[in-house]
């Protein structure tokens, strides 16, 4: 996962917009690092990661989110770049 996984400063809609803009820039400049390079595979990975995300949080010693926050939404999108 990218460094955004460690970023705790995602609190607002504006933070999320900046994050998504950063993802777009990252894809343009580092697309070789992305496992899921097209919309269908990205969306498939996004859905599968959401199904399995409790395991990610537990394996990293983090509390499993009980509700969707801007930070969790960023985690989901960030994971979809590389989740297989």
KOLGU-4560 file (N, C-alpha, C; in nm, 3 decimals, padded with zeros to 5 digits):
<recs>
<n_xx: 00.083 n_yy: -00.118 n_zz: 00.000 ca_xx: 00.000 ca_yy: 00.000 ca_zz: 00.000 c_xx: 00.087 c_yy: 00.124 c_zz: 00.000 mol: A seq: 1 type: UNK>
<n_xx: 00.031 n_yy: 00.232 n_zz: -00.044 ca_xx: 00.108 ca_yy: 00.356 ca_zz: -00.047 c_xx: 00.115 c_yy: 00.419 c_zz: 00.091 mol: A seq: 2 type: UNK>
<n_xx: 00.189 n_yy: 00.526 n_zz: 00.099 ca_xx: 00.206 ca_yy: 00.594 ca_zz: 00.227 c_xx: 00.075 c_yy: 00.645 c_zz: 00.284 mol: A seq: 3 type: UNK>
<n_xx: -00.027 n_yy: 00.664 n_zz: 00.201 ca_xx: -00.153 ca_yy: 00.718 ca_zz: 00.252 c_xx: -00.214 c_yy: 00.627 c_zz: 00.358 mol: A seq: 4 type: UNK>
<n_xx: -00.178 n_yy: 00.500 n_zz: 00.357 ca_xx: -00.227 ca_yy: 00.409 ca_zz: 00.459 c_xx: -00.189 c_yy: 00.458 c_zz: 00.598 mol: A seq: 5 type: UNK>
<n_xx: -00.076 n_yy: 00.521 n_zz: 00.609 ca_xx: -00.027 ca_yy: 00.569 ca_zz: 00.737 c_xx: -00.074 c_yy: 00.711 c_zz: 00.766 mol: A seq: 6 type: UNK>
<n_xx: -00.133 n_yy: 00.777 n_zz: 00.670 ca_xx: -00.173 ca_yy: 00.917 ca_zz: 00.685 c_xx: -00.300 c_yy: 00.927 c_zz: 00.768 mol: A seq: 7 type: UNK>
<n_xx: -00.290 n_yy: 00.990 n_zz: 00.882 ca_xx: -00.406 ca_yy: 01.006 ca_zz: 00.971 c_xx: -00.475 c_yy: 01.140 c_zz: 00.950 mol: A seq: 8 type: UNK>
<n_xx: -00.430 n_yy: 01.220 n_zz: 00.852 ca_xx: -00.483 ca_yy: 01.355 ca_zz: 00.836 c_xx: -00.601 c_yy: 01.362 c_zz: 00.740 mol: A seq: 9 type: UNK>
<n_xx: -00.662 n_yy: 01.251 n_zz: 00.707 ca_xx: -00.778 ca_yy: 01.250 ca_zz: 00.618 c_xx: -00.904 c_yy: 01.261 c_zz: 00.705 mol: A seq: 10 type: UNK>
<n_xx: -00.956 n_yy: 01.382 n_zz: 00.714 ca_xx: -01.073 ca_yy: 01.405 ca_zz: 00.800 c_xx: -01.194 c_yy: 01.462 c_zz: 00.726 mol: A seq: 11 type: UNK>
<n_xx: -01.169 n_yy: 01.531 n_zz: 00.614 ca_xx: -01.277 ca_yy: 01.605 ca_zz: 00.550 c_xx: -01.294 c_yy: 01.564 c_zz: 00.404 mol: A seq: 12 type: UNK>
<n_xx: -01.403 n_yy: 01.608 n_zz: 00.348 ca_xx: -01.427 ca_yy: 01.585 ca_zz: 00.206 c_xx: -01.314 c_yy: 01.645 c_zz: 00.122 mol: A seq: 13 type: UNK>
<n_xx: -01.268 n_yy: 01.763 n_zz: 00.160 ca_xx: -01.157 ca_yy: 01.826 ca_zz: 00.087 c_xx: -01.032 c_yy: 01.740 c_zz: 00.094 mol: A seq: 14 type: UNK>
<n_xx: -01.002 n_yy: 01.682 n_zz: 00.211 ca_xx: -00.889 ca_yy: 01.591 ca_zz: 00.224 c_xx: -00.903 c_yy: 01.474 c_zz: 00.127 mol: A seq: 15 type: UNK>
<n_xx: -01.026 n_yy: 01.421 n_zz: 00.116 ca_xx: -01.051 ca_yy: 01.309 ca_zz: 00.026 c_xx: -01.029 c_yy: 01.350 c_zz: -00.119 mol: A seq: 16 type: UNK>
<n_xx: -01.076 n_yy: 01.468 n_zz: -00.156 ca_xx: -01.057 ca_yy: 01.519 ca_zz: -00.292 c_xx: -00.908 c_yy: 01.528 c_zz: -00.324 mol: A seq: 17 type: UNK>
<n_xx: -00.831 n_yy: 01.583 n_zz: -00.232 ca_xx: -00.686 ca_yy: 01.594 ca_zz: -00.251 c_xx: -00.625 c_yy: 01.455 c_zz: -00.267 mol: A seq: 18 type: UNK>
<n_xx: -00.670 n_yy: 01.360 n_zz: -00.185 ca_xx: -00.622 ca_yy: 01.223 ca_zz: -00.194 c_xx: -00.651 c_yy: 01.164 c_zz: -00.333 mol: A seq: 19 type: UNK>
<n_xx: -00.773 n_yy: 01.179 n_zz: -00.382 ca_xx: -00.811 ca_yy: 01.125 ca_zz: -00.514 c_xx: -00.730 c_yy: 01.193 c_zz: -00.624 mol: A seq: 20 type: UNK>
<n_xx: -00.710 n_yy: 01.322 n_zz: -00.614 ca_xx: -00.626 ca_yy: 01.391 ca_zz: -00.712 c_xx: -00.484 c_yy: 01.335 c_zz: -00.710 mol: A seq: 21 type: UNK>
<n_xx: -00.434 n_yy: 01.304 n_zz: -00.592 ca_xx: -00.303 ca_yy: 01.244 ca_zz: -00.580 c_xx: -00.298 c_yy: 01.104 c_zz: -00.641 mol: A seq: 22 type: UNK>
<n_xx: -00.407 n_yy: 01.028 n_zz: -00.626 ca_xx: -00.413 ca_yy: 00.895 ca_zz: -00.689 c_xx: -00.407 c_yy: 00.907 c_zz: -00.840 mol: A seq: 23 type: UNK>
<n_xx: -00.480 n_yy: 01.004 n_zz: -00.893 ca_xx: -00.481 ca_yy: 01.023 ca_zz: -01.039 c_xx: -00.340 c_yy: 01.058 c_zz: -01.088 mol: A seq: 24 type: UNK>
<n_xx: -00.273 n_yy: 01.146 n_zz: -01.018 ca_xx: -00.136 ca_yy: 01.184 ca_zz: -01.054 c_xx: -00.043 c_yy: 01.062 c_zz: -01.042 mol: A seq: 25 type: UNK>
<n_xx: -00.060 n_yy: 00.985 n_zz: -00.935 ca_xx: 00.022 ca_yy: 00.866 ca_zz: -00.915 c_xx: 00.002 c_yy: 00.766 c_zz: -01.028 mol: A seq: 26 type: UNK>
<n_xx: -00.122 n_yy: 00.748 n_zz: -01.072 ca_xx: -00.148 ca_yy: 00.655 ca_zz: -01.182 c_xx: -00.079 c_yy: 00.702 c_zz: -01.309 mol: A seq: 27 type: UNK>
<n_xx: -00.085 n_yy: 00.830 n_zz: -01.336 ca_xx: -00.021 ca_yy: 00.883 ca_zz: -01.458 c_xx: 00.131 c_yy: 00.868 c_zz: -01.454 mol: A seq: 28 type: UNK>
<n_xx: 00.190 n_yy: 00.884 n_zz: -01.337 ca_xx: 00.336 ca_yy: 00.883 ca_zz: -01.328 c_xx: 00.395 c_yy: 00.749 c_zz: -01.284 mol: A seq: 29 type: UNK>
<n_xx: 00.314 n_yy: 00.665 n_zz: -01.218 ca_xx: 00.364 ca_yy: 00.537 ca_zz: -01.166 c_xx: 00.272 c_yy: 00.421 c_zz: -01.198 mol: A seq: 30 type: UNK>
<n_xx: 00.206 n_yy: 00.424 n_zz: -01.314 ca_xx: 00.107 ca_yy: 00.321 ca_zz: -01.344 c_xx: 00.166 c_yy: 00.180 c_zz: -01.341 mol: A seq: 31 type: UNK>
<n_xx: 00.297 n_yy: 00.166 n_zz: -01.359 ca_xx: 00.357 ca_yy: 00.033 ca_zz: -01.353 c_xx: 00.350 c_yy: -00.027 c_zz: -01.213 mol: A seq: 32 type: UNK>
<n_xx: 00.332 n_yy: 00.057 n_zz: -01.112 ca_xx: 00.320 ca_yy: 00.011 ca_zz: -00.974 c_xx: 00.177 c_yy: -00.033 c_zz: -00.938 mol: A seq: 33 type: UNK>
<n_xx: 00.083 n_yy: -00.005 n_zz: -01.026 ca_xx: -00.056 ca_yy: -00.040 ca_zz: -01.000 c_xx: -00.086 c_yy: -00.179 c_zz: -01.055 mol: A seq: 34 type: UNK>
<n_xx: -00.141 n_yy: -00.265 n_zz: -00.973 ca_xx: -00.181 ca_yy: -00.398 ca_zz: -01.018 c_xx: -00.307 c_yy: -00.388 c_zz: -01.105 mol: A seq: 35 type: UNK>
<n_xx: -00.400 n_yy: -00.301 n_zz: -01.067 ca_xx: -00.530 ca_yy: -00.290 ca_zz: -01.133 c_xx: -00.533 c_yy: -00.162 c_zz: -01.214 mol: A seq: 36 type: UNK>
<n_xx: -00.503 n_yy: -00.176 n_zz: -01.344 ca_xx: -00.481 ca_yy: -00.060 ca_zz: -01.431 c_xx: -00.602 c_yy: -00.020 c_zz: -01.514 mol: A seq: 37 type: UNK>
<n_xx: -00.712 n_yy: -00.095 n_zz: -01.503 ca_xx: -00.833 ca_yy: -00.058 ca_zz: -01.577 c_xx: -00.951 c_yy: -00.054 c_zz: -01.479 mol: A seq: 38 type: UNK>
<n_xx: -01.056 n_yy: 00.012 n_zz: -01.521 ca_xx: -01.171 ca_yy: 00.033 ca_zz: -01.432 c_xx: -01.232 c_yy: -00.099 c_zz: -01.383 mol: A seq: 39 type: UNK>
<n_xx: -01.258 n_yy: -00.198 n_zz: -01.470 ca_xx: -01.318 ca_yy: -00.322 ca_zz: -01.418 c_xx: -01.231 c_yy: -00.391 c_zz: -01.313 mol: A seq: 40 type: UNK>
<n_xx: -01.102 n_yy: -00.402 n_zz: -01.335 ca_xx: -01.019 ca_yy: -00.470 ca_zz: -01.235 c_xx: -01.005 c_yy: -00.386 c_zz: -01.108 mol: A seq: 41 type: UNK>
<n_xx: -01.000 n_yy: -00.253 n_zz: -01.122 ca_xx: -00.993 ca_yy: -00.165 ca_zz: -01.006 c_xx: -01.119 c_yy: -00.179 c_zz: -00.921 mol: A seq: 42 type: UNK>
<n_xx: -01.236 n_yy: -00.177 n_zz: -00.986 ca_xx: -01.362 ca_yy: -00.188 ca_zz: -00.912 c_xx: -01.378 c_yy: -00.326 c_zz: -00.850 mol: A seq: 43 type: UNK>
<n_xx: -01.335 n_yy: -00.430 n_zz: -00.920 ca_xx: -01.340 ca_yy: -00.565 ca_zz: -00.865 c_xx: -01.253 c_yy: -00.573 c_zz: -00.738 mol: A seq: 44 type: UNK>
<n_xx: -01.132 n_yy: -00.521 n_zz: -00.745 ca_xx: -01.042 ca_yy: -00.521 ca_zz: -00.630 c_xx: -01.099 c_yy: -00.437 c_zz: -00.516 mol: A seq: 45 type: UNK>
<n_xx: -01.160 n_yy: -00.325 n_zz: -00.549 ca_xx: -01.220 ca_yy: -00.239 ca_zz: -00.448 c_xx: -01.327 c_yy: -00.316 c_zz: -00.370 mol: A seq: 46 type: UNK>
<n_xx: -01.415 n_yy: -00.382 n_zz: -00.442 ca_xx: -01.521 ca_yy: -00.459 ca_zz: -00.376 c_xx: -01.468 c_yy: -00.574 c_zz: -00.294 mol: A seq: 47 type: UNK>
<n_xx: -01.370 n_yy: -00.647 n_zz: -00.349 ca_xx: -01.314 ca_yy: -00.760 ca_zz: -00.275 c_xx: -01.240 c_yy: -00.714 c_zz: -00.151 mol: A seq: 48 type: UNK>
<n_xx: -01.168 n_yy: -00.601 n_zz: -00.159 ca_xx: -01.096 ca_yy: -00.553 ca_zz: -00.041 c_xx: -01.194 c_yy: -00.512 c_zz: 00.069 mol: A seq: 49 type: UNK>
<n_xx: -01.304 n_yy: -00.447 n_zz: 00.031 ca_xx: -01.404 ca_yy: -00.409 ca_zz: 00.132 c_xx: -01.457 c_yy: -00.534 c_zz: 00.202 mol: A seq: 50 type: UNK>
<n_xx: -01.479 n_yy: -00.642 n_zz: 00.126 ca_xx: -01.524 ca_yy: -00.767 ca_zz: 00.189 c_xx: -01.422 c_yy: -00.819 c_zz: 00.290 mol: A seq: 51 type: UNK>
<n_xx: -01.295 n_yy: -00.801 n_zz: 00.263 ca_xx: -01.187 ca_yy: -00.857 ca_zz: 00.345 c_xx: -01.118 c_yy: -00.755 c_zz: 00.436 mol: A seq: 52 type: UNK>
<n_xx: -01.164 n_yy: -00.632 n_zz: 00.440 ca_xx: -01.088 ca_yy: -00.527 ca_zz: 00.506 c_xx: -01.072 c_yy: -00.547 c_zz: 00.657 mol: A seq: 53 type: UNK>
<n_xx: -01.164 n_yy: -00.617 n_zz: 00.722 ca_xx: -01.146 ca_yy: -00.641 ca_zz: 00.866 c_xx: -01.012 c_yy: -00.709 c_zz: 00.892 mol: A seq: 54 type: UNK>
<n_xx: -00.977 n_yy: -00.804 n_zz: 00.807 ca_xx: -00.850 ca_yy: -00.874 ca_zz: 00.821 c_xx: -00.731 c_yy: -00.781 c_zz: 00.808 mol: A seq: 55 type: UNK>
<n_xx: -00.737 n_yy: -00.685 n_zz: 00.716 ca_xx: -00.628 ca_yy: -00.590 ca_zz: 00.700 c_xx: -00.606 c_yy: -00.512 c_zz: 00.831 mol: A seq: 56 type: UNK>
<n_xx: -00.713 n_yy: -00.458 n_zz: 00.884 ca_xx: -00.701 ca_yy: -00.377 ca_zz: 01.006 c_xx: -00.653 c_yy: -00.464 c_zz: 01.123 mol: A seq: 57 type: UNK>
<n_xx: -00.708 n_yy: -00.583 n_zz: 01.140 ca_xx: -00.668 ca_yy: -00.670 ca_zz: 01.250 c_xx: -00.521 c_yy: -00.712 c_zz: 01.235 mol: A seq: 58 type: UNK>
<n_xx: -00.479 n_yy: -00.745 n_zz: 01.113 ca_xx: -00.340 ca_yy: -00.788 ca_zz: 01.090 c_xx: -00.239 c_yy: -00.676 c_zz: 01.115 mol: A seq: 59 type: UNK>
<n_xx: -00.284 n_yy: -00.552 n_zz: 01.108 ca_xx: -00.195 ca_yy: -00.437 ca_zz: 01.132 c_xx: -00.215 c_yy: -00.379 c_zz: 01.273 mol: A seq: 60 type: UNK>
<n_xx: -00.288 n_yy: -00.452 n_zz: 01.356 ca_xx: -00.308 ca_yy: -00.407 ca_zz: 01.494 c_xx: -00.392 c_yy: -00.281 c_zz: 01.505 mol: A seq: 61 type: UNK>
<n_xx: -00.478 n_yy: -00.260 n_zz: 01.407 ca_xx: -00.564 ca_yy: -00.141 ca_zz: 01.405 c_xx: -00.707 c_yy: -00.181 c_zz: 01.438 mol: A seq: 62 type: UNK>
<n_xx: -00.780 n_yy: -00.088 n_zz: 01.493 ca_xx: -00.921 ca_yy: -00.112 ca_zz: 01.522 c_xx: -00.999 c_yy: -00.121 c_zz: 01.391 mol: A seq: 63 type: UNK>
<n_xx: -01.085 n_yy: -00.221 n_zz: 01.381 ca_xx: -01.168 ca_yy: -00.237 ca_zz: 01.262 c_xx: -01.272 c_yy: -00.125 c_zz: 01.263 mol: A seq: 64 type: UNK>
<n_xx: -01.279 n_yy: -00.047 n_zz: 01.154 ca_xx: -01.375 ca_yy: 00.064 ca_zz: 01.150 c_xx: -01.519 c_yy: 00.014 c_zz: 01.163 mol: A seq: 65 type: UNK>
<n_xx: -01.596 n_yy: 00.086 n_zz: 01.240 ca_xx: -01.737 ca_yy: 00.051 ca_zz: 01.258 c_xx: -01.826 c_yy: 00.134 c_zz: 01.164 mol: A seq: 66 type: UNK>
<n_xx: -01.769 n_yy: 00.243 n_zz: 01.113 ca_xx: -01.843 ca_yy: 00.327 ca_zz: 01.019 c_xx: -01.747 c_yy: 00.380 c_zz: 00.914 mol: A seq: 67 type: UNK>
<n_xx: -01.802 n_yy: 00.423 n_zz: 00.805 ca_xx: -01.722 ca_yy: 00.476 ca_zz: 00.695 c_xx: -01.684 c_yy: 00.621 c_zz: 00.723 mol: A seq: 68 type: UNK>
<n_xx: -01.554 n_yy: 00.647 n_zz: 00.724 ca_xx: -01.503 ca_yy: 00.783 ca_zz: 00.740 c_xx: -01.429 c_yy: 00.819 c_zz: 00.612 mol: A seq: 69 type: UNK>
<n_xx: -01.390 n_yy: 00.944 n_zz: 00.600 ca_xx: -01.310 ca_yy: 00.985 ca_zz: 00.483 c_xx: -01.180 c_yy: 00.906 c_zz: 00.479 mol: A seq: 70 type: UNK>
<n_xx: -01.120 n_yy: 00.878 n_zz: 00.594 ca_xx: -00.995 ca_yy: 00.803 ca_zz: 00.601 c_xx: -01.016 c_yy: 00.659 c_zz: 00.555 mol: A seq: 71 type: UNK>
<n_xx: -01.123 n_yy: 00.595 n_zz: 00.600 ca_xx: -01.150 ca_yy: 00.457 ca_zz: 00.559 c_xx: -01.176 c_yy: 00.453 c_zz: 00.408 mol: A seq: 72 type: UNK>
<n_xx: -01.247 n_yy: 00.552 n_zz: 00.357 ca_xx: -01.272 ca_yy: 00.559 ca_zz: 00.213 c_xx: -01.140 c_yy: 00.569 c_zz: 00.137 mol: A seq: 73 type: UNK>
<n_xx: -01.046 n_yy: 00.647 n_zz: 00.187 ca_xx: -00.913 ca_yy: 00.655 ca_zz: 00.125 c_xx: -00.843 c_yy: 00.520 c_zz: 00.132 mol: A seq: 74 type: UNK>
<n_xx: -00.853 n_yy: 00.451 n_zz: 00.245 ca_xx: -00.793 ca_yy: 00.319 ca_zz: 00.257 c_xx: -00.847 c_yy: 00.225 c_zz: 00.150 mol: A seq: 75 type: UNK>
<n_xx: -00.978 n_yy: 00.229 n_zz: 00.128 ca_xx: -01.043 ca_yy: 00.142 ca_zz: 00.031 c_xx: -00.991 c_yy: 00.170 c_zz: -00.109 mol: A seq: 76 type: UNK>
<n_xx: -00.989 n_yy: 00.296 n_zz: -00.149 ca_xx: -00.941 ca_yy: 00.332 ca_zz: -00.282 c_xx: -00.793 c_yy: 00.299 c_zz: -00.297 mol: A seq: 77 type: UNK>
<n_xx: -00.715 n_yy: 00.326 n_zz: -00.195 ca_xx: -00.572 ca_yy: 00.299 ca_zz: -00.200 c_xx: -00.547 c_yy: 00.149 c_zz: -00.217 mol: A seq: 78 type: UNK>
<n_xx: -00.622 n_yy: 00.068 n_zz: -00.147 ca_xx: -00.605 ca_yy: -00.077 ca_zz: -00.157 c_xx: -00.642 c_yy: -00.129 c_zz: -00.294 mol: A seq: 79 type: UNK>
<n_xx: -00.740 n_yy: -00.069 n_zz: -00.358 ca_xx: -00.786 ca_yy: -00.116 ca_zz: -00.488 c_xx: -00.680 c_yy: -00.103 c_zz: -00.596 mol: A seq: 80 type: UNK>
<n_xx: -00.578 n_yy: -00.021 n_zz: -00.572 ca_xx: -00.470 ca_yy: -00.008 ca_zz: -00.670 c_xx: -00.395 c_yy: -00.140 c_zz: -00.688 mol: A seq: 81 type: UNK>
<n_xx: -00.380 n_yy: -00.214 n_zz: -00.578 ca_xx: -00.291 ca_yy: -00.330 ca_zz: -00.582 c_xx: -00.353 c_yy: -00.460 c_zz: -00.533 mol: A seq: 82 type: UNK>
<n_xx: -00.473 n_yy: -00.456 n_zz: -00.479 ca_xx: -00.533 ca_yy: -00.577 ca_zz: -00.422 c_xx: -00.559 c_yy: -00.679 c_zz: -00.532 mol: A seq: 83 type: UNK>
<n_xx: -00.523 n_yy: -00.803 n_zz: -00.505 ca_xx: -00.545 ca_yy: -00.909 ca_zz: -00.605 c_xx: -00.649 c_yy: -01.007 c_zz: -00.559 mol: A seq: 84 type: UNK>
</recs>
